[in-house]
Amino acid sequence: MSPTTIALVGLVALLVLLPTRRLQLAGWSRQSLTAYFLGLWLLGSLVAALPSPARFLIPLLLVIYLAPFVTLRDGINRLLGRPPRAPDQDAPAERPPVKNITPPGDQPG
């Protein structure tokens, strides 16, 4: 393999990490993340190495790559003018106020 091909495959792997991380933060299982990463990485490497299937695979790759960044429910709610969803029940509503622990004599003046 040429160094250019190895560099392209490595670059594709780095680019695929972005949506994979987004899916991890969304709570996907490890097996699903691995399958997503490997599938997208193989398709991207195929397009980078062989230009002939590129015109068929690039639209598919774009949809698969950009899908994790699209929030369908929030986008539809925004279009319809609905208010945003309420925060999760587990998350605290507000942070407690910051406590001042500076000794009285050390206050900046």
VOSEMI-902060 format. One record per residue (C-alpha): x negated, y negated, z negated; residue in three letters. Coordinates in pm, 1 decimal. Example, Ala and Ser with C-alpha at 12.3 -4.5 7.8 and 13.67 -1.06 7.14 Angstrom:
BEGIN
        c1        c2        c3  residu
   -1230.0     450.0    -780.0     ALA
   -1367.0     106.0    -714.0     SER
END
This chain:
BEGIN
        c1        c2        c3  residu
       0.0       0.0       0.0     MET
    -120.4    -344.9      79.9     SER
    -171.1    -606.3    -192.4     PRO
     101.5    -818.2     -33.0     THR
     357.5    -540.7     -70.3     THR
     258.9    -483.4    -433.6     ILE
     287.8    -857.4    -502.3     ALA
     634.0    -870.5    -339.1     LEU
     757.9    -572.2    -539.3     VAL
     626.6    -732.9    -860.1     GLY
     789.9   -1064.7    -774.6     LEU
    1120.6    -892.1    -707.2     VAL
    1095.2    -718.1   -1047.2     ALA
    1039.4   -1053.4   -1219.7     LEU
    1334.4   -1210.0   -1038.1     LEU
    1563.8    -920.5   -1131.5     VAL
    1480.0    -969.2   -1499.1     LEU
    1678.6   -1296.7   -1508.1     LEU
    2028.8   -1156.0   -1448.1     PRO
    1938.7    -842.2   -1644.8     THR
    1863.0   -1056.8   -1949.6     ARG
    2192.4   -1238.4   -1901.7     ARG
    2375.9    -905.4   -1903.9     LEU
    2184.8    -796.9   -2214.1     GLN
    2300.4   -1108.8   -2394.2     LEU
    2655.7   -1026.0   -2284.7     ALA
    2630.8    -694.9   -2469.9     GLY
    2577.4    -438.1   -2194.6     TRP
    2441.7     -96.3   -2295.5     SER
    2079.6      -1.4   -2233.5     ARG
    2174.7     260.2   -1973.5     GLN
    2384.0      11.1   -1776.6     SER
    2105.8    -246.6   -1787.7     LEU
    1852.0       8.5   -1667.4     THR
    2076.2     120.1   -1380.8     ALA
    2146.3    -242.6   -1283.3     TYR
    1776.3    -336.6   -1294.5     PHE
    1658.0     -34.1   -1097.7     LEU
    1931.2     -61.6    -835.0     GLY
    1877.3    -431.6    -776.3     LEU
    1500.7    -390.9    -785.7     TRP
    1506.1    -108.4    -529.0     LEU
    1735.5    -301.1    -293.6     LEU
    1527.3    -617.3    -331.7     GLY
    1203.4    -428.5    -274.0     SER
    1351.7    -263.7      33.8     LEU
    1446.8    -603.7     175.9     VAL
    1103.2    -746.5      90.9     ALA
     913.6    -454.0     244.3     ALA
    1128.3    -380.5     550.9     LEU
    1276.4    -677.2     736.6     PRO
    1516.5    -468.6     949.2     SER
    1783.8    -396.7     679.2     PRO
    1755.2    -748.7     541.5     ALA
    2046.8    -896.6     734.4     ARG
    2281.6    -634.1     590.5     PHE
    2143.8    -622.5     237.3     LEU
    2085.8    -991.5     163.2     ILE
    2457.4   -1077.7     119.9     PRO
    2499.3    -774.6    -105.0     LEU
    2189.3    -868.8    -304.3     LEU
    2311.3   -1225.6    -349.8     LEU
    2647.0   -1113.0    -487.1     VAL
    2488.1    -857.3    -721.1     ILE
    2222.7   -1105.8    -836.1     TYR
    2456.9   -1399.6    -899.3     LEU
    2746.7   -1205.0   -1054.3     ALA
    2609.0   -1213.0   -1412.1     PRO
    2590.7   -1592.4   -1401.5     PHE
    2958.6   -1635.6   -1308.6     VAL
    3204.8   -1648.9   -1595.0     THR
    3528.6   -1563.0   -1424.6     LEU
    3770.1   -1617.5   -1713.8     ARG
    3624.4   -1953.5   -1819.0     ASP
    3602.8   -2069.7   -1457.9     GLY
    3967.0   -1988.8   -1388.3     ILE
    4073.2   -2158.0   -1712.2     ASN
    3880.0   -2469.5   -1611.9     ARG
    4043.3   -2474.4   -1268.5     LEU
    4390.4   -2439.6   -1418.8     LEU
    4326.0   -2705.5   -1682.6     GLY
    4359.5   -2472.8   -1979.8     ARG
    4174.3   -2552.6   -2301.6     PRO
    3859.5   -2353.7   -2382.8     PRO
    3895.6   -2033.8   -2580.7     ARG
    3873.5   -2039.2   -2958.3     ALA
    3538.4   -1933.0   -3105.4     PRO
    3493.5   -1575.8   -3223.4     ASP
    3627.1   -1482.2   -3564.6     GLN
    3284.9   -1354.8   -3675.6     ASP
    3103.7   -1678.3   -3596.4     ALA
    3104.0   -1946.7   -3865.5     PRO
    3317.7   -2247.5   -3775.3     ALA
    3073.6   -2508.6   -3905.8     GLU
    2727.7   -2511.4   -4049.4     ARG
    2695.1   -2623.8   -4408.3     PRO
    2548.3   -2972.7   -4457.3     PRO
    2171.1   -3005.2   -4475.2     VAL
    2041.3   -3014.2   -4830.6     LYS
    1792.1   -3287.4   -4918.8     ASN
    1512.7   -3125.0   -5119.1     ILE
    1261.7   -3411.7   -5100.4     THR
    1153.8   -3532.5   -5446.7     PRO
    1280.6   -3887.9   -5525.8     PRO
     932.9   -4046.7   -5529.2     GLY
     836.6   -3918.6   -5181.3     ASP
    1117.7   -4089.3   -4987.4     GLN
     991.1   -4278.7   -4681.5     PRO
    1047.7   -4642.2   -4725.8     GLY
END
